[in-house]
Amino acid sequence: MTSDSLPRPPSPALGWVLLMPAGLGMLISLLLPTVQTIRLSLESGGSLTPRKYVGMDNYAQLTGAGEVWTALGFSLSLVLMPLLVALIAGPLLAFALDRAGSRPRRAGLVVLSLAPVVFSPTAVAVSWLYGLRPGESGLVTLATALRDPATAPSGLRLIVAAATFGVVCALAVMAFLPALRGGAVTRSMIAVGVVVALAMLAAGLQTFTLSALLTGGARPGGAQTLAGMQYTHAFVQGRPGMGAAVATLTGIVLGVLGLVAAVVVVAAGVRLWVAPADASASEKPNEEPYEPAEHAAAGRAAVGLGGSGGAAPGPGGAGRTAPAARGHGFGPGAPGGGVAHGAGVSAAGRAAGIAALVAYAALALVLAWPWLAALIRPSSGPGGLATHVNTWAPALIGALVSVGVAYLGALGIGGLRPLGRHSEWLLLLFAPWLFVGVGPLGVAGWTDMRNLGLIDTFVALVPPVLVSVPSLFLLTLLCKGLAERSGGDFVGGVVRPSLPMAGILVLVVTLLNGQDLLWPLLVVHDPGLTTAPVTQFLQLRQYGGWPSAGLSTPLPVVLVALLAAGAAQVLYLHRLALRAGAPGGGARNPAPAA
């Protein structure tokens, strides 16, 4: 194929057009609510009293009494043990599965998908509260520590660590595994580890459901999170200014975390791509199916595969992709440093991978036993079909909108490269909200819904965020990696292989939206419009009953999600590779200069 016959990508100017919906969504649903939250934090009064400007008085009250610092410290302490799981157990299990070969790796990813699919914070909280009843025994009795204000903080930390082990370890493995298959392993693993650590800290700062149900949200002795403090001030005490001040302080910390993560990802040159299905299934010794490492160029040149960037001259001078390098770019003298190893699958490696997966499954099963046991306990007032419709229909609508907008923006930034090799720096515009959930914007969002007369309507149940910033980041890195290997074929080389990832993210965001407690709790008070998590919360906290632990994870939804997640792992996700640094020899269409 000559250079004249290569596919011509669309004009980079189209990238700006595709980015516009994401920019507009960020302006409407993220930037303006942030400004509104800051403005509300400078006022006093509420729905029953007139508002007035008080300047920094709300902040002085929060910081002067030390209340906010105590809540900040406790919120971060909740994720210390999960953070160790993510940064130690996650990479170790990922490495074991990577060395076990294609089939154990695929099976392992399917097993790991179970924990995120069935994880429900409200169901977890309900199941652990059974430990407060007389006659209970076993692990669930850790909940007895919640009775005493002195031991409630440590009790909640242990429960959070146990209840989240399965999902945290599973998500960490899914994050680290692509970095083991893309070359420059040490550098890539460090970049992923930094982002995972920052995401865990951000999750701790926004913990609401577990603390609200297990400790009532505000318990003497320090068992109060920032999100719980914000909810108490704004919606229990009727002081939206104080709640907005807590939200603003939380948002500042989250914004810094997001900016740091964005700088790490962009400056490190992180990219994702999808290996060919036939290459990914290879298990032959010394045959590496993924992107070749940088140092492999010397080996290719030695055997007559010269040329720039690992491409051998083809007919008409057009570059063709060189064979994949053998082994990870990882070892003394390799770009990433560390211990070099080949791609061959040994019997010992396979056995170690299977043993590690069995150990994870066994420990996750033990720690999830309180939830499993609660599924068969008698409950009061199970929700009907309307409850499930209220839960999952708005969740799906919100996911389709926010991920769809993010996907268009990712195609614009990562696929069409409007600023050339500097295009990823456009992500900095969205970075302050990378880790921001509905919570810090909840006061402003509730105010808007009330002003629009949408409280207690089905429309209000749709999550208010118009662009999923995490999806935008992930899809942009994927489109970037695909564009470098597309040979200029935008539709066949970028859009088509990235579209499944957009669908997977719709599933992920739908599950997250459906399990959210805070937003529907704020905007709906009509019993006929409550969602499953809100129904569980109200039955437990206001009606004095024991809700069904399985209400928020209905069997049809779980089965559909498991089938979709399993298919995604087997057919697509196990082929993902991640690399930090310059593209390897497989990049046939490097990003144009700015």
C-alpha positions in Angstrom: 0.0 0.0 0.0 1.4 3.4 -0.9 1.3 6.5 1.2 -1.2 8.0 -1.3 -3.7 5.2 -0.7 -3.6 5.3 3.1 -6.9 6.4 4.8 -7.0 10.1 5.5 -8.4 11.0 8.9 -11.0 13.8 9.3 -9.7 17.3 9.9 -8.6 18.0 13.4 -11.1 20.9 13.4 -13.8 18.3 13.7 -12.2 17.5 17.1 -13.3 20.8 18.4 -16.9 20.2 17.2 -17.0 16.8 19.0 -15.6 18.4 22.1 -18.3 21.0 22.3 -21.0 18.9 24.0 -18.6 17.8 26.7 -17.5 21.4 27.2 -21.2 22.6 27.4 -22.0 19.7 29.8 -19.1 20.7 32.0 -20.2 24.3 32.0 -23.9 23.6 32.9 -23.6 20.6 35.3 -20.2 21.1 36.9 -18.8 24.6 36.6 -22.0 26.6 37.3 -23.1 24.4 40.3 -19.6 24.8 41.7 -19.8 28.6 41.4 -23.3 28.4 42.9 -22.0 26.2 45.8 -19.3 28.8 46.6 -21.9 31.6 46.5 -24.2 29.7 48.8 -21.4 29.1 51.2 -21.1 32.9 51.8 -24.7 33.2 52.9 -26.8 32.2 56.0 -30.4 31.4 56.2 -32.4 28.7 54.6 -35.8 27.7 53.2 -37.7 29.1 56.2 -35.5 32.2 57.0 -34.3 35.0 54.8 -30.8 34.6 53.3 -28.1 37.2 53.9 -24.5 37.6 53.0 -22.1 36.6 55.8 -18.8 36.4 54.0 -16.4 33.9 55.5 -18.4 33.3 58.7 -19.5 29.8 57.8 -15.9 28.8 57.1 -14.8 30.4 60.4 -17.3 28.4 62.3 -16.3 25.1 60.7 -12.6 25.6 61.0 -12.6 27.4 64.3 -14.3 24.6 66.2 -12.2 22.0 64.4 -15.3 20.0 63.4 -14.4 20.0 59.7 -10.8 18.8 60.3 -12.0 16.0 62.5 -14.4 14.9 59.7 -11.7 15.3 57.1 -9.3 13.0 59.0 -12.0 10.4 59.7 -13.1 10.4 56.1 -9.6 9.7 54.9 -9.0 7.1 57.6 -11.9 5.0 56.3 -9.9 4.3 53.1 -6.5 3.5 54.6 -7.0 -0.2 54.7 -8.8 -0.4 51.3 -5.9 1.7 50.0 -3.5 -1.0 51.0 -5.6 -3.6 49.4 -5.7 -1.6 46.1 -1.9 -0.9 46.1 -0.6 -4.2 47.4 -3.1 -7.0 46.8 -4.3 -5.6 43.5 -1.0 -5.4 41.7 0.1 -8.8 43.1 -3.1 -10.5 41.9 -2.8 -8.8 38.6 0.8 -10.0 38.1 -0.2 -13.5 39.0 -3.1 -13.5 36.5 -0.9 -12.0 33.8 1.7 -14.8 34.2 -1.0 -17.5 34.3 -1.9 -17.3 30.6 -4.9 -16.3 28.6 -7.5 -18.7 29.8 -6.9 -18.3 33.6 -6.7 -14.5 33.0 -10.0 -14.4 31.3 -11.6 -16.6 33.9 -10.1 -14.5 36.6 -11.5 -11.3 35.2 -14.9 -12.9 35.0 -14.7 -13.9 38.6 -13.5 -10.4 39.6 -16.5 -8.8 37.8 -18.9 -10.4 40.3 -17.9 -8.1 43.2 -18.4 -4.7 41.4 -21.7 -5.9 39.9 -23.3 -7.0 43.2 -21.8 -4.3 45.4 -24.4 -2.1 47.0 -23.5 0.2 49.9 -27.0 0.3 51.3 -27.3 -3.5 51.2 -23.9 -3.8 52.9 -24.9 -1.4 55.6 -28.2 -3.2 56.2 -26.5 -6.6 56.4 -23.8 -5.5 58.9 -26.5 -3.9 61.2 -27.9 -7.3 61.8 -24.8 -7.7 64.1 -26.5 -5.4 66.6 -29.3 -7.8 67.2 -29.1 -10.2 70.2 -27.9 -13.7 69.5 -25.8 -12.9 66.4 -22.4 -14.5 66.0 -19.5 -14.5 63.7 -17.9 -11.7 61.6 -21.1 -9.6 61.7 -20.7 -8.9 65.4 -18.0 -6.3 64.5 -21.0 -4.0 64.3 -21.4 -4.1 68.1 -18.5 -1.6 68.2 -20.9 1.0 66.7 -23.0 1.2 69.9 -20.2 2.9 71.8 -19.2 6.4 70.6 -15.6 5.6 71.7 -15.3 2.6 69.5 -17.6 3.6 66.7 -14.9 5.1 64.5 -12.6 2.1 64.7 -15.6 -0.2 64.2 -16.7 1.6 61.1 -13.2 1.5 59.7 -13.1 -2.3 60.1 -16.5 -2.8 58.5 -15.6 -0.6 55.6 -12.4 -2.5 55.0 -14.1 -5.9 55.2 -17.2 -4.9 53.1 -15.2 -3.3 50.3 -12.3 -5.8 50.0 -13.8 -7.7 47.1 -14.8 -4.7 45.0 -11.6 -2.7 45.7 -9.3 -5.6 44.9 -11.2 -6.4 41.8 -11.2 -2.9 40.4 -7.5 -2.5 41.3 -6.6 -5.7 39.3 -8.6 -4.4 36.3 -6.6 -1.1 36.5 -3.2 -2.7 36.9 -3.5 -5.6 34.5 -3.3 -3.6 31.3 -0.1 -1.9 32.5 1.6 -5.3 32.7 0.9 -5.9 29.0 1.9 -2.6 27.3 5.6 -2.3 27.8 7.6 0.1 30.1 5.9 -1.8 32.9 7.5 -0.1 35.9 6.7 3.4 34.6 3.2 2.3 33.6 2.5 0.6 37.0 3.6 3.7 38.9 1.3 6.0 36.8 -1.6 3.7 37.4 -0.8 3.3 41.1 -0.7 7.1 41.6 -4.1 7.5 40.0 -5.6 4.6 42.0 -4.3 6.1 45.2 -5.7 9.5 44.4 -9.1 7.9 43.5 -9.2 6.0 46.7 -8.6 9.2 48.7 -11.3 11.0 46.8 -13.8 8.2 47.5 -13.0 8.4 51.2 -13.7 12.1 51.2 -17.2 11.5 49.7 -18.2 8.5 51.8 -21.9 8.9 52.8 -24.0 5.8 52.6 -22.1 3.5 54.9 -21.6 6.2 57.6 -25.2 7.5 57.3 -26.7 4.0 57.8 -24.1 2.5 60.2 -23.6 5.5 62.5 -26.5 7.7 61.7 -24.3 10.1 59.8 -23.4 12.2 62.9 -22.2 10.2 65.9 -20.2 11.6 68.8 -16.7 10.3 69.0 -15.6 11.4 65.6 -17.5 8.9 63.4 -18.7 11.6 61.0 -17.6 12.0 57.4 -17.4 15.2 55.4 -20.4 14.1 53.3 -22.3 13.3 56.4 -21.5 16.7 57.9 -22.6 18.4 54.7 -25.9 16.6 54.7 -26.5 17.3 58.3 -25.9 21.0 58.1 -27.7 21.6 54.8 -30.7 19.2 55.0 -31.2 18.1 58.6 -30.5 21.4 60.3 -31.7 23.5 57.4 -28.5 25.5 57.0 -27.6 25.3 53.3 -24.9 27.9 53.7 -23.0 25.8 56.2 -23.5 22.7 54.1 -22.3 24.6 51.0 -19.2 25.6 53.0 -18.4 22.0 53.8 -19.0 21.1 50.1 -16.7 23.9 49.0 -13.9 22.7 51.2 -14.4 19.1 50.0 -14.5 20.3 46.4 -11.2 22.1 46.8 -9.4 19.0 48.0 -11.1 16.9 45.3 -10.2 19.4 42.6 -6.5 19.3 43.6 -6.5 15.5 43.6 -8.1 15.6 40.1 -5.6 18.1 38.8 -2.7 16.0 40.1 -4.0 12.9 38.6 -4.5 14.6 35.2 -1.0 16.0 35.2 0.4 12.6 36.1 -1.5 10.9 33.3 -0.8 13.5 30.6 2.8 14.2 31.5 3.6 10.5 31.7 2.1 10.0 28.2 -0.3 7.3 29.2 -2.2 5.6 26.4 -4.5 2.6 26.1 -5.2 0.3 23.1 -6.8 -3.0 22.3 -4.6 -5.9 21.1 -5.9 -8.0 18.2 -8.0 -10.9 19.3 -5.9 -13.5 17.7 -2.7 -12.1 19.2 -4.2 -11.7 22.6 -5.1 -15.4 22.8 -1.5 -16.5 22.2 0.2 -18.5 24.9 3.3 -19.7 23.0 6.5 -19.3 24.9 8.4 -16.0 24.2 5.5 -14.7 22.2 4.3 -11.3 23.5 1.0 -10.4 21.9 1.0 -6.8 23.1 2.7 -3.6 22.2 6.5 -4.0 21.8 8.8 -2.3 24.2 11.1 0.5 23.2 14.3 -1.4 23.6 13.1 -4.0 21.2 13.9 -1.7 18.3 17.5 -2.5 18.6 16.8 -6.2 18.2 14.6 -5.6 15.2 17.4 -3.5 13.6 19.9 -6.3 14.2 17.8 -8.7 12.1 17.2 -6.3 9.3 14.0 -4.7 10.4 15.4 -1.2 10.4 13.5 2.0 10.0 12.1 4.6 12.3 9.7 3.7 15.0 9.9 0.0 14.4 8.4 0.1 11.0 10.0 -1.7 8.1 9.8 -0.1 4.7 7.0 -1.5 2.5 6.0 -1.0 -1.0 6.3 2.6 -2.0 8.1 3.5 1.2 5.0 3.1 3.4 5.7 1.8 6.9 4.4 -1.6 8.0 4.2 -2.8 11.6 7.1 -4.7 12.9 6.6 -8.0 14.8 5.8 -7.6 18.5 8.7 -7.7 20.8 9.2 -10.7 23.1 8.7 -10.0 26.7 7.7 -6.9 28.6 9.8 -3.7 28.4 10.9 -4.3 31.9 14.4 -5.2 33.3 17.9 -4.0 33.7 18.7 -1.8 30.7 15.0 -1.8 29.7 13.0 1.4 29.8 11.1 0.6 32.9 13.7 -1.0 35.0 13.0 -4.1 37.1 13.2 -7.8 36.3 12.9 -8.9 32.7 10.7 -11.8 31.9 9.4 -13.4 28.7 5.8 -13.9 27.7 5.9 -17.7 28.0 3.4 -19.4 30.3 4.9 -21.9 32.6 3.1 -24.6 34.6 4.3 -22.9 37.8 3.0 -19.5 36.6 -0.3 -21.0 35.7 -0.6 -22.7 39.1 0.4 -19.6 40.9 -2.2 -17.5 39.1 -5.0 -20.0 39.8 -4.0 -20.3 43.4 -4.0 -16.5 43.8 -7.4 -16.2 42.3 -8.8 -19.0 44.6 -7.3 -17.2 47.6 -8.9 -13.9 46.6 -12.3 -15.6 46.0 -12.2 -17.4 49.3 -11.3 -14.3 51.3 -13.8 -12.2 49.4 -16.5 -14.8 50.2 -15.7 -14.8 53.9 -15.8 -11.0 54.2 -19.0 -10.9 52.2 -20.7 -13.4 54.3 -22.7 -10.9 56.4 -24.3 -9.7 53.1 -24.9 -13.2 51.8 -26.5 -14.2 55.0 -28.7 -11.1 55.0 -30.1 -12.0 51.6 -32.1 -14.9 53.1 -33.3 -13.1 56.3 -36.9 -12.1 56.6 -37.5 -8.4 55.8 -40.3 -5.9 56.0 -42.0 -4.1 53.1 -40.1 -5.2 50.1 -40.2 -2.8 47.2 -42.3 -3.5 44.1 -41.8 -3.0 40.4 -42.2 0.8 40.7 -39.2 0.9 43.0 -37.0 -0.9 40.6 -38.2 1.3 37.7 -37.5 4.4 39.8 -34.0 3.1 40.5 -32.8 1.8 37.1 -34.5 3.8 34.4 -33.1 7.2 35.5 -29.8 5.5 36.2 -29.6 4.2 32.6 -30.8 7.5 31.2 -28.1 9.4 33.1 -25.4 7.0 32.0 -26.4 7.1 28.3 -26.2 10.9 28.4 -23.1 11.4 30.5 -21.0 8.7 28.8 -22.3 9.5 25.4 -21.2 13.1 25.8 -17.9 12.0 27.2 -17.4 9.6 24.3 -17.8 12.4 21.7 -15.3 14.5 23.6 -12.8 11.6 23.8 -13.1 11.1 20.0 -12.4 14.8 19.6 -9.4 15.0 21.9 -7.8 11.6 21.6 -8.9 10.6 18.1 -8.7 13.7 16.1 -6.0 15.5 18.1 -7.0 19.2 17.6 -3.9 20.4 19.4 -1.6 17.7 18.0 0.6 16.0 20.5 -0.5 18.4 23.2 -4.2 17.6 22.8 -4.4 15.6 26.1 -3.7 18.8 28.0 -7.3 19.8 27.2 -8.3 17.3 29.9 -7.1 19.8 32.4 -10.2 21.8 31.8 -12.2 18.9 33.2 -9.7 17.6 35.8 -11.1 19.5 38.8 -14.2 17.3 38.6 -12.4 14.0 37.8 -13.2 12.6 41.2 -16.2 14.8 42.1 -19.5 12.9 42.6 -23.0 14.3 43.2 -22.3 15.0 46.9 -20.2 18.2 46.8 -22.6 19.6 44.2 -25.7 18.4 46.1 -26.7 21.6 47.8 -26.6 23.6 44.5 -28.3 20.8 42.7 -31.1 20.5 45.2 -31.6 24.3 45.1 -31.9 24.2 41.3 -34.4 21.4 41.4 -36.5 23.3 43.9 -36.3 26.5 41.9 -37.4 24.6 38.7 -40.3 22.9 40.6 -38.9 19.4 39.9 -38.7 18.1 43.4 -40.8 14.9 43.7 -40.8 14.3 40.0 -39.4 11.4 38.0 -37.2 13.8 36.0 -35.4 14.8 39.2 -34.2 11.2 39.7 -32.0 11.4 36.7 -28.5 12.2 37.9 -27.7 15.9 37.2 -24.2 15.4 35.7 -24.2 15.8 31.9 -20.7 14.6 31.3 -18.9 11.7 33.0 -15.4 13.1 33.5 -13.8 9.7 34.5 -15.3 8.2 31.3 -13.9 11.2 29.3 -10.4 10.6 30.6 -10.5 6.8 30.1 -11.9 7.0 26.6 -9.5 9.8 25.6 -6.5 7.7 26.5 -8.0 4.8 24.6 -8.7 6.9 21.5 -5.2 8.3 21.7 -3.6 4.8 21.7 -5.9 3.6 18.9 -5.2 6.7 16.8 -1.5 6.1 17.0 -2.1 2.6 15.5 -4.9 3.4 13.1 -2.9 4.3 10.0 -5.2 7.3 9.6 -8.4 5.2 9.5 -10.5 7.1 12.0 -13.7 5.1 11.7 -12.2 1.6 11.5 -9.1 2.3 13.7 -10.5 4.5 16.4 -14.3 4.7 16.5 -15.1 1.0 15.9 -12.6 -0.5 18.5 -13.4 2.2 21.1 -17.2 1.9 20.9 -17.3 -1.3 23.0 -15.5 0.6 25.8 -18.2 3.3 25.7 -20.8 0.6 26.1 -19.0 -0.9 29.0 -18.8 2.4 30.7 -22.5 2.9 30.2 -23.0 -0.3 32.2 -20.6 0.8 34.9 -22.1 4.3 35.3 -25.6 2.8 35.3 -24.7 0.5 38.2 -23.1 3.5 40.1 -26.2 5.7 39.5 -28.5 2.9 40.6 -26.7 2.4 43.9 -26.5 6.1 44.8 -28.4 7.1 47.9 -27.7 10.8 48.3 -29.2 12.4 45.2 -32.6 10.6 45.2 -32.8 11.1 49.0 -32.5 14.9 48.4 -34.9 15.3 45.5 -37.7 12.8 46.1 -40.0 12.5 49.2 -43.0 10.9 47.5 -43.1 7.2 48.6 -44.2 6.3 45.1 -40.9 7.7 43.6 -38.4 6.3 46.0 -35.5 4.2 44.7 -34.3 1.0 46.2 -31.4 2.5 48.2 -33.7 5.2 49.5 -36.4 2.6 50.4 -33.8 0.6 52.4 -32.6 3.8 54.1 -36.1 4.9 55.1 -37.2 1.5 56.3 -34.2 1.3 58.5 -33.9 4.8 59.8 -37.5 6.1 59.9 -39.9 3.2 59.8 -37.9 0.9 62.2 -38.1 -2.2 60.0 -35.5 -4.4 58.5 -35.4 -3.8 54.7 -34.5 -6.5 52.2 -30.7 -6.6 51.6 -31.4 -7.8 48.1 -33.7 -4.9 47.2 -30.9 -2.8 45.6 -29.5 -5.8 43.7 -32.5 -7.4 42.0 -31.8 -10.7 40.4 -32.8 -9.7 36.8 -30.5 -6.6 36.9 -27.6 -8.7 38.4 -28.0 -11.4 35.8 -28.0 -8.9 32.9 -25.1 -7.0 34.3 -23.1 -10.2 35.0 -23.7 -11.5 31.5 -22.7 -8.2 30.0 -19.6 -7.8 32.3 -18.5 -11.4 31.6 -18.8 -11.0 27.8 -16.9 -7.7 28.0 -14.1 -9.3 30.0 -13.8 -12.3 27.7 -14.2 -10.5 24.4 -12.7 -7.1 25.0 -11.3 -6.0 28.4 -8.7 -8.7 28.7 -7.1 -7.4 25.5 -6.5 -3.9 26.9 -2.9 -2.7 27.2 -1.6 0.4 28.8 1.7 2.2 28.4 3.2 5.3 30.0 5.8 7.0 27.8 6.4 7.3 24.1 4.5 4.9 21.8 6.2 1.6 21.0 7.0 0.2 17.6 3.4 -0.5 16.8 2.5 3.1 16.4 2.0 3.5 12.7 0.3 6.9 12.8 2.0 9.0 15.5 0.3 12.1 16.7 1.0 15.1 14.5 3.0 17.9 15.9 1.1 20.9 17.3 
